[in-house]
């Protein structure tokens, strides 16, 4: 199937899930249009014209410059009443009076009437979940909320984890990081629902400077404080080994062998542990006035080696290019670790040690690769058809190579 067909199939299934019987959902010409078009469906707009304009504004802000120009044209078409002529593909959603839908649930949960715009999900990622904009009918203003819905064990767990993480984040004035706030967290028809305050992505885009990025990375790492512990004595090392021990398959066996090598060589090495966002990527952040907007906190974890977010940002940016060699990107993650972790190498106070010693950078990078491999294996990304799901083809070779290089250097 093409990406378009995959998205349309998933969208039709999700729409029926969120507008269940006695509501009726039918693909094709209808009151809810697909944008930016039939060949590249990305968002199902609400029937309300003003709310559809608001949904396109919030959607288009995060796209490329050319896509934003297309979105601006679509907004003009909607305002002029030409939306149906331009956007010919859509969905018909008929809701009888009194029927319960995701819109009636969110209206009650948020204490105001809302209609929903639904993002069309790509196929091939086990952790993909329905994401909606909750919008005010008759208003072209900012969304009331962004809503995530967990539809199975994995996505439900991630939705609940993000709610818990956002509730515990500090909200200090002048902080480098701005995160959403939880407006509602609950369950509807067996689905986990999380409504978040919208970050101002519709405001003029600000550059993400290296200084702002470094400040945000340090701020997240220090969210729950930091602690320097021998690797072998750390709760993180025990938890990682336990997680990997329960994973099936040949790749998991190779990962266990690589971890055994790391423990043998570096068990007595002191590592600084702190927090990480867990999915700190270029597409999960945005510049704002004096701060960094950061969303998607479902993987936030405390007690991990400081520097994981910086390494993740570097690696994911590299492998997001379809032409990139993932194995080389993973190897480069270890090779260039000292440069990547430079924001943590400076002393945070004259009397304090650095959060990350350059000599330990390679070890932290290998631990990060092991962490990511364990995540992909546990989430069964390969079985879901994810492009980078086969960790044995790119993550584990780089991890094993790093172990061999370390043994040769210290042997």
C-alpha positions as semicolon CSV with decimal commas, in nm:
position;residue;x (nm);y (nm);z (nm)
1;X;0,000;0,000;0,000
2;X;0,111;0,356;-0,059
3;X;0,159;0,599;0,227
4;X;-0,160;0,775;0,117
5;X;-0,362;0,453;0,120
6;X;-0,215;0,358;0,460
7;X;-0,307;0,694;0,609
8;X;-0,659;0,684;0,466
9;X;-0,717;0,331;0,595
10;X;-0,591;0,422;0,944
11;X;-0,793;0,745;0,938
12;X;-1,114;0,564;0,848
13;X;-1,058;0,311;1,127
14;X;-0,978;0,581;1,382
15;X;-1,276;0,796;1,281
16;X;-1,511;0,502;1,339
17;X;-1,347;0,441;1,677
18;X;-1,393;0,802;1,791
19;X;-1,738;0,850;1,637
20;X;-1,882;0,506;1,723
21;X;-2,229;0,376;1,638
22;X;-2,497;0,496;1,625
23;X;-2,289;0,764;1,449
24;X;-2,218;0,678;1,086
25;X;-1,883;0,736;0,917
26;X;-1,837;0,709;0,540
27;X;-1,522;0,792;0,340
28;X;-1,565;1,013;0,035
29;X;-1,740;1,348;-0,020
30;X;-1,868;1,481;0,307
31;X;-1,878;1,763;0,558
32;X;-1,528;1,697;0,694
33;X;-1,252;1,768;0,444
34;X;-0,901;1,624;0,421
35;X;-0,608;1,864;0,397
36;X;-0,377;1,950;0,238
37;X;-0,522;1,724;-0,033
38;X;-0,618;1,377;-0,149
39;X;-0,262;1,279;-0,240
40;X;-0,111;1,393;0,090
41;X;-0,379;1,361;0,357
42;X;-0,255;1,488;0,692
43;X;-0,555;1,625;0,883
44;X;-0,931;1,571;0,879
45;X;-1,092;1,909;0,933
46;X;-1,411;1,971;1,133
47;X;-1,728;2,065;0,947
48;X;-1,732;2,409;1,115
49;X;-1,559;2,646;0,870
50;X;-1,403;2,881;1,126
51;X;-1,274;2,589;1,333
52;X;-1,132;2,431;1,016
53;X;-0,934;2,751;0,954
54;X;-0,804;2,736;1,312
55;X;-0,702;2,372;1,266
56;X;-0,508;2,453;0,948
57;X;-0,330;2,741;1,120
58;X;-0,210;2,519;1,402
59;X;-0,118;2,239;1,161
60;X;0,066;2,453;0,907
61;X;0,295;2,622;1,157
62;X;0,504;2,307;1,201
63;X;0,541;2,231;0,831
64;X;0,804;2,341;0,578
65;X;0,791;2,683;0,415
66;X;0,640;2,544;0,093
67;X;0,379;2,351;0,291
68;X;0,292;2,664;0,488
69;X;0,227;2,847;0,161
70;X;-0,008;2,568;0,053
71;X;-0,182;2,586;0,389
72;X;-0,223;2,963;0,356
73;X;-0,394;2,906;0,021
74;X;-0,626;2,648;0,174
75;X;-0,718;2,887;0,456
76;X;-0,807;3,152;0,197
77;X;-1,020;2,896;0,008
78;X;-1,208;2,800;0,323
79;X;-1,276;3,160;0,414
80;X;-1,413;3,226;0,066
81;X;-1,637;2,920;0,077
82;X;-1,431;2,736;-0,184
83;X;-1,296;2,465;0,045
84;X;-1,511;2,187;-0,099
85;X;-1,401;2,271;-0,452
86;X;-1,033;2,264;-0,354
87;X;-1,039;1,980;-0,100
88;X;-1,251;1,718;-0,270
89;X;-1,175;1,420;-0,048
90;X;-1,309;1,389;0,302
91;X;-1,539;1,200;0,537
92;X;-1,908;1,214;0,608
93;X;-1,983;1,185;0,979
94;X;-2,351;1,170;1,075
95;X;-2,417;1,192;1,449
96;X;-2,774;1,137;1,576
97;X;-2,895;1,357;1,858
98;X;-2,775;1,227;2,193
99;X;-2,506;1,001;2,047
100;X;-2,179;0,984;2,242
101;X;-1,864;1,071;2,045
102;X;-1,516;1,193;2,121
103;X;-1,645;1,548;2,070
104;X;-1,923;1,512;2,328
105;X;-1,676;1,357;2,573
106;X;-1,419;1,633;2,527
107;X;-1,684;1,904;2,550
108;X;-1,788;1,770;2,891
109;X;-1,428;1,716;3,006
110;X;-1,312;2,064;2,902
111;X;-1,627;2,242;3,017
112;X;-1,706;2,403;2,680
113;X;-1,835;2,295;2,339
114;X;-1,558;2,170;2,110
115;X;-1,527;2,011;1,769
116;X;-1,230;1,804;1,661
117;X;-0,972;1,797;1,386
118;X;-0,807;1,454;1,354
119;X;-0,452;1,400;1,231
120;X;-0,397;1,125;0,973
121;X;-0,137;0,891;1,120
122;X;0,149;0,738;0,921
123;X;0,175;0,361;0,921
124;X;0,463;0,154;1,056
125;X;0,521;0,280;1,410
126;X;0,396;0,080;1,705
127;X;0,362;0,389;1,927
128;X;0,146;0,595;1,688
129;X;-0,180;0,705;1,840
130;X;-0,476;0,928;1,742
131;X;-0,403;1,297;1,796
132;X;-0,671;1,564;1,772
133;X;-0,712;1,936;1,798
134;X;-1,007;2,035;2,016
135;X;-1,144;2,358;1,866
136;X;-1,410;2,614;1,950
137;X;-1,701;2,601;1,702
138;X;-1,741;2,930;1,518
139;X;-1,393;3,053;1,617
140;X;-1,074;3,075;1,413
141;X;-0,872;3,129;1,731
142;X;-0,610;2,897;1,878
143;X;-0,708;2,538;1,965
144;X;-0,863;2,477;2,305
145;X;-0,645;2,168;2,351
146;X;-0,437;1,907;2,179
147;X;-0,564;1,560;2,260
148;X;-0,387;1,222;2,256
149;X;-0,574;0,894;2,274
150;X;-0,427;0,560;2,376
151;X;-0,590;0,281;2,181
152;X;-0,393;-0,024;2,299
153;X;-0,163;-0,135;2,583
154;X;0,145;0,049;2,453
155;X;-0,016;0,376;2,349
156;X;-0,236;0,380;2,658
157;X;0,071;0,342;2,879
158;X;0,245;0,625;2,693
159;X;-0,055;0,857;2,729
160;X;-0,073;0,790;3,103
161;X;0,303;0,836;3,137
162;X;0,290;1,176;2,967
163;X;0,012;1,292;3,197
164;X;0,218;1,191;3,501
165;X;0,535;1,352;3,366
166;X;0,372;1,686;3,288
167;X;0,210;1,702;3,629
168;X;0,548;1,670;3,802
169;X;0,747;1,912;3,584
170;X;0,854;2,234;3,759
171;X;0,705;2,553;3,614
172;X;0,959;2,816;3,718
173;X;0,934;3,169;3,582
174;X;1,205;3,240;3,329
175;X;1,272;2,872;3,261
176;X;1,430;2,776;2,932
177;X;1,169;2,503;2,871
178;X;0,797;2,560;2,815
179;X;0,588;2,244;2,827
180;X;0,211;2,189;2,792
181;X;-0,011;2,164;3,096
182;X;-0,260;1,886;3,157
183;X;-0,617;2,009;3,106
184;X;-0,777;1,666;3,139
185;X;-0,668;1,308;3,188
186;X;-0,921;1,028;3,188
187;X;-1,077;0,729;3,017
188;X;-1,354;0,708;2,757
189;X;-1,495;0,380;2,624
190;X;-1,181;0,200;2,741
191;X;-0,947;0,450;2,574
192;X;-0,696;0,667;2,761
193;X;-0,751;1,036;2,687
194;X;-0,510;1,323;2,755
195;X;-0,597;1,686;2,676
196;X;-0,308;1,932;2,685
197;X;-0,290;2,309;2,672
198;X;-0,170;2,421;2,328
199;X;0,178;2,566;2,304
200;X;0,180;2,890;2,100
201;X;0,308;2,737;1,777
202;X;0,096;2,985;1,580
203;X;0,314;3,274;1,696
204;X;0,607;3,392;1,479
205;X;0,873;3,124;1,462
206;X;1,190;3,199;1,662
207;X;1,529;3,040;1,593
208;X;1,652;2,767;1,827
209;X;2,000;2,893;1,910
210;X;2,273;2,658;2,035
211;X;2,269;2,848;2,364
212;X;1,893;2,800;2,411
213;X;1,918;2,434;2,315
214;X;2,201;2,375;2,564
215;X;2,013;2,558;2,842
216;X;1,702;2,349;2,779
217;X;1,898;2,024;2,777
218;X;2,062;2,110;3,113
219;X;1,731;2,220;3,260
220;X;1,556;1,895;3,169
221;X;1,850;1,687;3,295
222;X;1,831;1,861;3,631
223;X;1,452;1,837;3,670
224;X;1,472;1,595;3,964
225;X;1,833;1,668;4,061
226;X;2,145;1,479;3,961
227;X;2,353;1,211;4,131
228;X;2,695;1,064;4,061
229;X;2,701;0,684;4,106
230;X;2,915;0,392;3,992
231;X;2,748;0,240;3,689
232;X;2,729;-0,112;3,837
233;X;2,572;0,021;4,159
234;X;2,312;0,240;3,986
235;X;1,940;0,154;3,977
236;X;1,948;0,245;3,608
237;X;2,199;-0,028;3,521
238;X;2,000;-0,291;3,711
239;X;1,672;-0,182;3,547
240;X;1,823;-0,177;3,197
241;X;1,966;-0,526;3,236
242;X;1,635;-0,654;3,374
243;X;1,443;-0,507;3,080
244;X;1,679;-0,658;2,826
245;X;1,683;-0,996;3,004
246;X;1,314;-1,041;2,933
247;X;1,330;-0,961;2,562
248;X;1,307;-1,246;2,310
249;X;1,495;-1,291;1,985
250;X;1,844;-1,294;1,838
251;X;1,886;-0,915;1,849
252;X;1,805;-0,914;2,222
253;X;2,073;-1,179;2,277
254;X;2,329;-0,961;2,100
255;X;2,219;-0,665;2,311
256;X;2,265;-0,866;2,631
257;X;2,616;-0,962;2,520
258;X;2,703;-0,598;2,449
259;X;2,574;-0,494;2,791
260;X;2,784;-0,764;2,955
261;X;3,089;-0,615;2,786
262;X;3,003;-0,266;2,905
263;X;2,951;-0,388;3,261
264;X;3,279;-0,578;3,260
265;X;3,476;-0,278;3,138
266;X;3,291;0,014;3,298
267;X;3,110;-0,119;3,602
268;X;3,327;0,088;3,836
269;X;3,303;0,407;3,629
270;X;3,113;0,689;3,796
271;X;2,831;0,831;3,584
272;X;2,609;1,134;3,652
273;X;2,240;1,045;3,649
274;X;1,954;1,286;3,594
275;X;1,637;1,313;3,385
276;X;1,562;1,305;3,016
277;X;1,268;1,401;2,800
278;X;1,298;1,070;2,618
279;X;1,214;1,190;2,266
280;X;1,395;1,522;2,237
281;X;1,396;1,562;1,857
282;X;1,391;1,863;1,621
283;X;1,022;1,795;1,548
284;X;0,926;1,791;1,917
285;X;1,067;2,135;1,994
286;X;1,023;2,490;1,866
287;X;1,160;2,834;1,936
288;X;0,951;3,086;2,127
289;X;1,016;3,425;2,281
290;X;1,306;3,352;2,517
291;X;1,217;2,984;2,566
292;X;1,208;2,647;2,397
293;X;0,868;2,490;2,339
294;X;0,890;2,118;2,411
295;X;0,608;1,869;2,364
296;X;0,558;1,489;2,358
297;X;0,676;1,406;2,713
298;X;0,546;1,048;2,712
299;X;0,899;0,901;2,749
300;X;1,017;1,131;3,030
301;X;1,225;0,938;3,283
302;X;1,441;1,018;3,583
303;X;1,757;0,840;3,692
304;X;1,923;0,800;3,350
305;X;2,274;0,903;3,242
306;X;2,289;1,276;3,181
307;X;2,326;1,348;2,811
308;X;2,075;1,102;2,665
309;X;1,857;1,385;2,526
310;X;2,147;1,551;2,345
311;X;2,249;1,219;2,191
312;X;1,891;1,142;2,090
313;X;1,853;1,483;1,926
314;X;2,169;1,427;1,724
315;X;2,090;1,071;1,618
316;X;1,726;1,125;1,530
317;X;1,807;1,433;1,326
318;X;2,061;1,226;1,130
319;X;1,839;0,924;1,064
320;X;1,534;1,136;0,973
321;X;1,700;1,178;0,634
322;X;1,584;0,877;0,427
323;X;1,913;0,885;0,237
324;X;2,122;0,858;0,555
325;X;2,294;0,535;0,658
326;X;2,148;0,452;1,002
327;X;2,444;0,231;1,096
328;X;2,690;0,511;1,022
329;X;2,474;0,759;1,214
330;X;2,474;0,530;1,519
331;X;2,851;0,480;1,495
332;X;2,894;0,858;1,468
333;X;2,685;0,898;1,781
334;X;2,960;0,718;1,977
335;X;3,249;0,868;1,783
336;X;3,135;1,229;1,832
337;X;2,990;1,188;2,181
338;X;3,227;1,431;2,351
339;X;3,117;1,711;2,117
340;X;2,749;1,623;2,153
341;X;2,772;1,623;2,533
342;X;2,965;1,950;2,552
343;X;2,666;2,136;2,710
344;X;2,707;1,911;3,016
345;X;3,087;1,923;3,037
346;X;3,109;2,271;3,190
347;X;3,082;2,302;3,568
348;X;2,740;2,417;3,680
349;X;2,893;2,588;3,987
350;X;3,257;2,649;4,088
351;X;3,248;2,388;4,365
352;X;3,061;2,124;4,165
353;X;3,201;1,865;3,926
354;X;3,090;1,865;3,565
355;X;2,779;1,666;3,478
356;X;2,962;1,484;3,199
357;X;3,333;1,416;3,177
358;X;3,468;1,403;2,819
359;X;3,639;1,071;2,896
360;X;3,301;0,919;2,981
361;X;3,119;1,050;2,673
362;X;3,166;0,732;2,473
363;X;3,028;0,522;2,758
364;X;2,719;0,745;2,790
365;X;2,666;0,721;2,413
366;X;2,683;0,342;2,422
367;X;2,439;0,332;2,712
368;X;2,207;0,555;2,508
369;X;2,226;0,322;2,207
370;X;2,149;0,027;2,436
371;X;1,854;0,218;2,585
372;X;1,714;0,295;2,241
373;X;1,762;-0,064;2,123
374;X;1,582;-0,196;2,431
375;X;1,294;0,046;2,368
376;X;1,254;-0,054;2,004
377;X;1,265;-0,424;2,092
378;X;1,014;-0,388;2,377
379;X;0,778;-0,185;2,155
380;X;0,810;-0,444;1,876
381;X;0,891;-0,175;1,623
382;X;1,028;-0,427;1,373
383;X;0,702;-0,625;1,378
384;X;0,509;-0,300;1,323
385;X;0,711;-0,233;1,007
386;X;0,901;0,070;1,136
387;X;1,179;0,181;0,900
388;X;1,437;0,163;1,182
389;X;1,278;-0,120;1,374
390;X;1,554;-0,373;1,304
391;X;1,796;-0,269;1,579
392;X;2,028;-0,556;1,491
393;X;2,104;-0,383;1,161
394;X;2,212;-0,044;1,296
395;X;2,204;0,016;1,673
396;X;2,362;-0,301;1,807
397;X;2,655;-0,307;1,559
398;X;2,750;0,047;1,666
399;X;2,711;-0,048;2,031
400;X;2,927;-0,359;1,992
401;X;3,188;-0,170;1,789
402;X;3,210;0,090;2,064
403;X;3,273;-0,182;2,321
404;X;3,549;-0,335;2,110
405;X;3,716;0,005;2,060
406;X;3,708;0,070;2,434
407;X;3,865;-0,267;2,513
408;X;4,140;-0,206;2,256
409;X;4,210;0,142;2,395
410;X;4,236;0,021;2,756
411;X;4,373;-0,325;2,691
